[in-house]
């Protein structure tokens, strides 16, 4: 099995999972809030956490989309910095990584 057959479905499934989670976050952030000031303070803290999850999800989506673009371009699995192959262990850990272990460590 080649890299594309292995990782394209993994990346697409993760993208779908993140999109579903982001839709839920948007829905939760759009809900009416209680009038009670104590509950409002708690809800405000919860909103901050949801917004951070949303930001993290957006960043991961960008990385996944970039990896899917590299698949289409035929460059997936090759470090964008040095051009060396990305190890299978690294791709297994972070399927959307654009960098080999050496280049990632130097960032």
Secondary structure, DSSP 8 states (H G I E B T S, - for coil): --HHHHHHHHHHHHHHHHHHHHHHHHHHHTS---S-HHHHHHHHHHHHHHHHHHHHHHHHHHHHHHHHHHHHHT-TTB-TTT--B--HHHHHH-TT--S-HHHHHT-
